[in-house]
Amino acid sequence: MKCRCKNLRNERLSSVISLIMVAMAVSLIVNFSHLLLLAVDEFGSWRSENQEDAAKMIEVRGRLAMNPDGYAYLVCEPAEAIDSVYMSYWNLRNIDVESGDTLRVKAKPATREGGHYRMAEILEINGEEFDYTTEFTRPNKILDSAVQIVYYFIMSLMILLLLTYKADRRNVTFTNILHRSLWCVLLLIGFYFLAPVSNRYTGEIIPVFAMNDAWRIDYMVVLKCSFTFAVSVLYAYIYTLIYQRQSILLENEQLKSENLTTRYDMLVSQINPHFFFNSLNSLSTLVRENDTKKALTYIDQLSYTFRYVLQNSQNMEVPLKEELAFVEAYSYQFKIRYADKIFFDINISDDYLDYMLPSLSLQPLIDNAVKHNAITSRHPMHISIYVEDGMLIVSNPKSPLVEPAQGTGIGLSNLNSRWELIAGKSIEIVDTKDSFMVKLPLLKPHN
């Protein structure tokens, strides 16, 4: 349970970290485009100014005529060399001037033939020297960029968290997604009015709602908020689909594992009764013969074999050395039963003793050899157990009974099923006229 909780915490932490990284990437992309535009704008202005021939710039005086669309013309006095100077909205947006004001400006020639001169710099307004620093303070670009990045990071992260909350539940419906999207839209509206913008007059960073013309839509903020929302929603949708798919695969694997465990328990439950009844039959034979000493020894060995079965019936794998110890105790019961008519030839290198195999794998093979062959003084049974090319081999000569034993085939079928479930490999059966051999692929030690 602790391990499961730890894995769940690690999974949640990994999900949060991935969302944080995506939110940071979205914020950087949004603000990178903004900074890039600023850089291009400033570079263009610098380039324009430096390409102009300073000797061609002239100083003129005139009266300002504002246009309702935001731009204006400076109508020059008759004594000036030109008749008018064009002043764009960007030239006037930060300056408190009105129609009729008298301005003295520096003007630069038009970029195309027949065009108006354009304003380069304001020198005087209504006879007073004009200083840009008295009108507004440029914002700190580093601080402005940092605030923008942090703000849009928080926006993107909150949208992602809202959309991906409990995304691992497979019952997330379209209605739930729609509700979350509506909440995100409301959240986005709130973020718009709280979005930081720079006051061009004071240089302060203020929210949109605190601007003097807050009723006007700031299209740059709308664009950035919309882009953040669109990318966040798209990623959240992809994230939800992937996460749900992984959850379904994980649940399927868990169900598959539980199914394998159930099937394995069923197979073991089929083996245990078979082994139990065979042991009781052998013990009853000794009791009927009144051989107390052998009966007591048999009971001791039987106790060991039952203890091994109880301890390992639920274990998937056991080392080969433990299975061989079980075989020695189990084979003793057959030695008592058949006297000197049955022998177990075990030849296993110490290098393979730590190899793994499904528990109780050898017991049905020994049972089969005893059940389906005649064991007499003239035809003793030799059961060989050895390793060859990484395969554990159990073989015995064939000595058919006069009346073949009726078998259900459960033993070998169960054994093969257990190997496929636990080891992912099948056993090999070599049935010839003179011998019967079963090859079991050993599993390497876990360490």
Residue pairs with C-beta under 8 A, 6 or more apart in sequence:
15 164
15 243
18 239
19 157
19 160
19 161
19 164
19 239
20 157
22 156
22 160
22 232
22 235
23 153
23 154
23 156
23 157
23 160
23 232
24 153
26 152
26 153
26 156
26 228
26 231
26 232
26 235
27 148
27 149
27 150
27 151
27 152
27 153
27 155
27 156
27 228
28 149
29 227
29 231
30 152
30 224
30 227
30 228
31 145
31 148
31 149
31 152
31 224
34 148
34 220
34 224
35 145
38 141
49 120
52 108
52 109
52 120
56 108
56 109
57 106
57 107
57 108
57 109
57 120
58 81
58 82
58 106
58 107
58 117
59 104
59 105
59 106
59 107
59 123
60 74
60 76
60 77
60 80
60 81
60 82
60 85
60 104
60 105
60 107
60 117
61 76
61 77
61 80
61 102
61 103
61 104
61 124
62 74
62 75
62 76
62 77
62 80
62 84
62 85
62 102
62 103
63 74
63 75
63 77
63 100
63 101
63 102
63 103
64 72
64 73
64 74
64 75
64 87
64 97
64 98
64 99
64 100
64 101
64 102
64 103
65 72
65 73
65 74
65 75
65 99
66 72
66 92
66 97
66 98
66 99
67 73
69 89
70 89
70 92
70 93
71 86
71 87
71 88
71 89
71 92
72 87
72 92
72 99
73 84
73 85
73 86
73 87
73 116
74 84
74 85
74 87
74 103
74 105
74 107
74 119
75 83
75 84
76 82
76 83
76 84
76 85
82 107
82 117
84 116
84 117
85 105
85 107
85 116
85 117
85 118
85 119
86 115
86 116
86 117
86 118
86 119
87 118
87 119
88 118
88 119
91 119
93 200
94 135
94 136
94 200
94 201
95 122
95 125
95 135
96 135
97 103
97 125
101 125
101 126
102 124
102 125
102 126
102 127
103 122
103 124
103 125
103 126
104 122
104 123
104 124
105 119
105 120
105 121
105 122
105 123
106 119
106 120
106 121
106 123
107 117
107 118
107 119
107 120
108 117
108 118
108 119
108 120
109 117
110 116
110 117
110 118
122 130
123 129
123 130
124 130
135 201
136 199
136 200
136 201
136 202
136 203
137 201
137 202
137 203
138 203
139 198
139 199
139 200
139 203
139 204
139 205
140 203
143 205
144 196
144 198
144 205
147 196
147 205
148 196
151 194
151 195
151 196
152 224
152 228
155 188
155 191
155 225
155 228
156 228
156 231
156 232
158 187
159 184
159 187
159 188
159 228
159 229
159 232
159 233
159 236
160 232
160 235
160 236
160 239
162 180
162 183
162 184
162 187
163 177
163 180
163 181
163 184
163 232
163 233
163 236
163 237
163 240
164 236
164 239
164 240
164 243
165 180
166 172
167 236
167 239
167 240
167 243
167 244
168 243
168 244
168 247
169 244
170 244
170 247
170 248
172 240
172 244
177 237
181 233
184 229
184 232
184 233
185 229
188 225
188 229
191 225
192 208
192 221
192 222
192 225
193 207
193 208
193 209
193 214
194 207
194 208
194 209
195 207
195 208
195 218
195 221
195 224
195 225
196 205
196 206
196 207
197 205
197 206
197 207
197 208
197 211
197 218
197 221
198 204
198 205
198 206
199 205
199 206
199 211
208 214
208 218
208 221
211 218
260 421
263 417
263 421
264 316
264 418
264 421
264 422
265 314
267 414
267 417
267 418
267 421
268 313
268 314
268 360
270 410
270 414
271 360
271 363
271 364
271 411
271 414
272 309
272 313
274 364
274 367
274 410
274 411
275 309
275 363
275 367
278 367
279 302
279 305
279 306
279 333
282 298
282 333
282 334
282 336
282 337
283 295
283 298
283 299
283 302
285 337
286 294
286 295
286 298
286 336
287 295
294 336
297 332
297 336
298 332
298 333
298 336
301 329
301 330
301 332
301 333
302 333
304 329
305 326
305 329
305 330
305 333
308 322
308 325
308 326
308 329
309 360
312 318
312 322
312 326
312 359
312 360
313 359
313 360
315 359
316 358
316 359
316 422
317 356
317 357
317 358
317 359
317 422
317 443
318 356
318 357
318 358
318 359
319 353
319 354
319 355
319 356
319 445
320 348
320 352
320 353
320 354
320 355
320 356
320 357
320 392
320 442
321 353
321 354
323 357
323 359
323 360
323 361
323 362
324 346
324 348
324 353
324 385
326 360
326 362
326 363
327 344
327 346
327 362
327 363
327 366
327 385
328 344
328 346
330 363
330 366
331 342
331 344
331 366
331 383
334 342
334 366
334 370
335 342
335 344
338 375
338 381
340 377
340 380
341 375
341 376
341 377
341 380
341 381
342 370
342 375
342 380
342 381
342 383
343 380
343 381
343 382
343 383
344 383
344 385
345 382
345 383
345 384
345 385
345 386
346 384
346 385
346 386
347 384
347 385
347 386
348 385
348 386
348 387
349 387
352 387
352 392
352 442
354 445
355 442
355 443
355 444
355 445
356 442
356 443
356 444
356 445
356 446
357 392
357 423
357 440
357 442
357 443
358 418
358 419
358 422
358 423
361 415
361 418
361 419
361 440
362 385
362 394
364 411
364 412
364 414
364 415
365 394
365 411
365 415
365 438
366 383
366 394
367 411
368 407
368 411
368 412
368 436
369 381
369 383
369 394
369 396
369 436
370 381
371 405
371 407
372 400
372 401
372 404
372 405
372 407
372 436
373 381
373 396
373 397
373 398
373 399
373 400
373 401
374 399
374 400
374 401
374 402
375 381
375 399
376 399
379 399
381 396
381 397
381 399
382 396
382 397
383 394
383 395
383 396
384 393
384 394
384 395
384 396
385 392
385 393
385 394
386 392
386 393
387 393
387 442
390 441
390 442
391 428
391 439
391 440
391 441
391 442
392 439
392 440
392 441
392 442
393 437
393 438
393 439
393 440
394 437
394 438
394 440
395 435
395 436
395 437
395 438
396 435
396 436
397 434
397 435
398 432
398 433
398 434
398 435
398 436
412 427
412 429
412 438
415 427
415 438
416 426
416 427
419 425
419 426
419 427
419 440
419 441
420 426
423 441
423 443
425 441
427 438
427 439
427 440
427 441
428 438
428 439
429 436
429 437
429 438
429 439
430 436
430 437
430 438
430 439
431 437
